Amino acid sequence: MKTEQAKLNLLVIGANGGIGRQTVELALNYGHNVTAILRNPAKLPLTHPNLTKIKGDIMKRETFEKYLENQDAVISAIGASGGISGDAPTTLYSQGNANLVHAMKNMEVKRAFFISASAVEISPVLPFYVRFAAKYILQKLLKHMYADLLRMEALVKESGLNWTIIRPPRLTDKAGTGKYRVAINNFLKNALSISRADVAHFMISNLSNEATYQSTIEIAY
């Protein structure tokens, strides 16, 4: 898909996470202005003339709302810690992004990306063994995270924003390629893996692509 050319003001929450940091770096490489919201700005050891690092917490709306002023788009790349071995009840995705949605409406910012996960809904076009693993392993081991992601998706879909929800499959730390398959509001056949760098590439390349507005995206190689 076509890469954005215009210089935009972007706000990234969760900027020190895997997808978040890749997004910040790529946006800066493309010439955008980036405001990174982090609970600990020291965890993002990047310096750039177009990068502003702000101490803030998505669970505390008052710490970031004013920085939404004059932003063209927002990318929520937050993630709960713990993983498969430490899944615990959480409201980070639902309550955190509810705070973000309310703040965006208050500051009149319309465009936003939200990161979900492919296994929140079992794709009928995946191979049988992948569907089995998703239903009987991933959804059980990560039941709390997936439950909160589904709550998050529901509130985002009702927000009225120009939202895009991305449901990546297994994430890797491989280098970005810029070459991947995408399904808009549909299931993607054999969607097995994608690098965090290419998830970032998709978002930065589709900031103003109206075909992705109010859409759920599956992405994979």
Wavefront OBJ file of the C-alpha trace (Angstrom):
o trace
v 0.000 0.000 0.000
v 1.048 3.544 -0.670
v 3.301 5.220 1.880
v 2.218 8.543 3.329
v 4.084 11.566 1.970
v 2.635 14.436 4.005
v 4.319 15.311 7.287
v 1.912 14.503 10.119
v 1.769 14.886 13.880
v 1.461 11.477 15.526
v 0.949 10.481 19.134
v 2.094 6.991 20.127
v 1.073 5.407 23.430
v 3.105 2.386 24.511
v 6.071 3.718 22.589
v 8.657 1.542 24.349
v 6.930 -1.748 23.474
v 7.811 -3.923 20.511
v 5.317 -2.477 18.022
v 5.365 0.953 19.631
v 9.076 1.486 19.295
v 9.093 0.230 15.709
v 6.282 2.674 14.963
v 8.125 5.609 16.493
v 11.327 4.852 14.595
v 9.560 4.369 11.274
v 7.436 7.480 11.660
v 10.540 9.541 12.364
v 12.301 8.014 9.352
v 9.368 9.121 7.212
v 9.632 12.679 8.504
v 6.621 12.773 10.831
v 6.519 14.544 14.181
v 6.073 12.035 17.014
v 4.876 12.558 20.572
v 5.641 9.411 22.578
v 3.662 8.820 25.764
v 5.449 6.539 28.231
v 5.137 5.783 31.920
v 8.947 5.959 31.997
v 10.398 8.050 29.133
v 13.900 6.759 29.948
v 12.856 3.374 28.548
v 12.800 4.848 25.053
v 16.481 5.700 24.472
v 15.847 7.530 21.203
v 16.654 11.132 20.414
v 15.445 12.966 17.328
v 14.541 16.581 16.522
v 10.986 15.482 15.682
v 10.507 13.311 18.790
v 8.921 14.545 22.016
v 8.850 12.124 24.964
v 6.175 12.670 27.611
v 5.654 10.937 30.948
v 2.081 9.673 30.900
v -0.142 6.696 31.601
v -3.107 5.605 29.465
v -4.906 4.615 32.668
v -4.711 8.259 33.812
v -6.365 10.420 31.175
v -5.193 13.662 32.733
v -1.535 12.724 32.102
v -1.818 12.681 28.316
v -5.009 14.376 27.130
v -3.542 17.830 26.540
v -0.847 16.354 24.282
v -3.544 15.306 21.818
v -3.891 18.919 20.732
v -3.043 19.324 17.020
v -2.345 15.612 16.544
v -3.337 14.106 13.173
v -3.439 10.489 14.341
v -2.987 8.341 17.433
v -1.464 4.871 17.677
v -2.252 2.820 20.763
v 0.440 0.157 21.055
v -0.062 -0.675 24.713
v 0.508 -4.175 26.027
v -0.011 -5.944 29.327
v 3.044 -7.578 30.878
v 3.068 -11.217 31.882
v 2.557 -13.127 28.658
v 1.354 -16.722 28.551
v 2.918 -17.601 31.910
v 1.538 -14.563 33.709
v -1.931 -13.923 32.300
v -4.014 -12.142 34.906
v -7.267 -10.189 34.941
v -6.688 -6.813 33.305
v -8.556 -3.716 32.164
v -5.527 -2.131 30.509
v -6.859 -2.525 26.980
v -10.514 -1.732 27.629
v -10.279 0.978 30.283
v -7.022 2.398 28.944
v -8.347 2.766 25.426
v -11.695 4.017 26.744
v -9.703 6.817 28.381
v -7.957 7.434 25.070
v -11.214 7.490 23.090
v -12.785 10.009 25.490
v -9.672 12.182 25.385
v -9.587 12.089 21.575
v -13.215 13.149 21.360
v -12.594 15.956 23.809
v -9.593 17.177 21.797
v -11.326 16.563 18.442
v -8.843 14.015 17.095
v -10.469 11.412 14.855
v -7.839 8.991 13.499
v -6.523 6.108 15.612
v -5.012 2.632 15.405
v -5.519 -0.032 18.075
v -3.597 -3.320 18.398
v -5.612 -6.453 19.168
v -4.732 -10.093 18.372
v -5.814 -12.588 15.734
v -6.713 -15.321 18.217
v -9.461 -13.296 19.907
v -11.682 -14.792 17.194
v -10.996 -18.169 15.628
v -10.495 -17.681 11.897
v -12.318 -20.303 9.802
v -9.720 -20.070 7.039
v -6.727 -21.075 9.161
v -5.345 -24.637 8.988
v -7.042 -27.033 11.420
v -4.010 -27.366 13.692
v -3.768 -23.585 14.054
v -7.479 -23.261 14.881
v -7.111 -26.063 17.433
v -4.096 -24.399 19.072
v -5.809 -21.021 19.163
v -8.998 -22.362 20.750
v -7.641 -24.919 23.178
v -4.250 -23.459 24.042
v -3.937 -19.719 23.387
v -7.476 -18.751 24.335
v -7.161 -20.716 27.586
v -3.675 -19.534 28.526
v -4.440 -15.905 27.657
v -8.124 -15.831 28.522
v -7.903 -12.650 30.579
v -5.971 -10.708 27.947
v -8.239 -11.837 25.114
v -11.368 -11.033 27.126
v -10.131 -7.491 27.677
v -9.108 -7.119 24.025
v -12.648 -8.037 22.999
v -14.025 -5.436 25.398
v -11.620 -2.937 23.884
v -12.669 -3.795 20.321
v -16.346 -3.330 21.209
v -15.882 0.128 22.693
v -13.621 1.258 19.841
v -16.209 0.135 17.267
v -18.837 2.236 19.026
v -16.590 5.294 19.335
v -17.410 7.039 16.059
v -13.703 7.653 15.469
v -11.871 6.831 12.247
v -10.455 3.744 13.937
v -8.492 0.803 12.630
v -8.152 -2.326 14.764
v -5.235 -4.560 13.797
v -5.322 -8.259 14.657
v -1.806 -9.598 14.076
v -0.998 -13.315 14.423
v 2.266 -14.511 16.008
v 4.576 -11.522 16.280
v 8.298 -11.736 15.536
v 11.259 -9.406 15.965
v 12.466 -9.908 12.398
v 13.283 -6.916 10.208
v 10.501 -5.243 8.312
v 9.987 -6.190 4.688
v 7.135 -3.940 3.605
v 5.712 -7.020 1.879
v 2.743 -8.689 3.554
v -0.880 -9.615 2.957
v -3.838 -7.739 4.395
v -7.543 -8.499 4.758
v -9.944 -5.669 5.575
v -13.010 -6.735 7.567
v -12.359 -10.307 6.557
v -10.284 -13.329 7.538
v -6.845 -13.755 5.977
v -5.969 -17.244 4.792
v -2.905 -18.805 6.426
v -2.254 -15.778 8.622
v 0.477 -17.297 10.760
v 3.085 -14.627 11.545
v 4.128 -11.021 11.017
v 7.012 -8.942 12.339
v 6.378 -6.057 14.686
v 8.251 -3.874 12.207
v 5.785 -4.718 9.433
v 2.791 -4.033 11.678
v 4.328 -0.601 12.231
v 4.893 -0.252 8.474
v 1.237 -0.941 7.772
v 0.079 1.716 10.220
v 2.484 4.393 9.049
v 1.660 3.573 5.420
v -2.097 3.859 5.951
v -2.509 6.819 8.244
v -4.875 8.560 5.830
v -6.164 5.569 3.884
v -9.950 5.845 4.199
v -10.348 2.206 3.106
v -9.012 1.250 6.548
v -11.273 3.596 8.526
v -13.664 1.842 10.927
v -12.182 -1.476 9.854
v -10.624 -4.543 11.416
v -7.416 -5.646 9.718
v -5.748 -9.054 9.562
v -2.121 -8.914 8.454
v 0.456 -11.637 7.784
v 3.093 -12.845 5.356
l 1 2 3 4 5 6 7 8 9 10 11 12 13 14 15 16 17 18 19 20 21 22 23 24 25 26 27 28 29 30 31 32 33 34 35 36 37 38 39 40 41 42 43 44 45 46 47 48 49 50 51 52 53 54 55 56 57 58 59 60 61 62 63 64 65 66 67 68 69 70 71 72 73 74 75 76 77 78 79 80 81 82 83 84 85 86 87 88 89 90 91 92 93 94 95 96 97 98 99 100 101 102 103 104 105 106 107 108 109 110 111 112 113 114 115 116 117 118 119 120 121 122 123 124 125 126 127 128 129 130 131 132 133 134 135 136 137 138 139 140 141 142 143 144 145 146 147 148 149 150 151 152 153 154 155 156 157 158 159 160 161 162 163 164 165 166 167 168 169 170 171 172 173 174 175 176 177 178 179 180 181 182 183 184 185 186 187 188 189 190 191 192 193 194 195 196 197 198 199 200 201 202 203 204 205 206 207 208 209 210 211 212 213 214 215 216 217 218 219 220 221
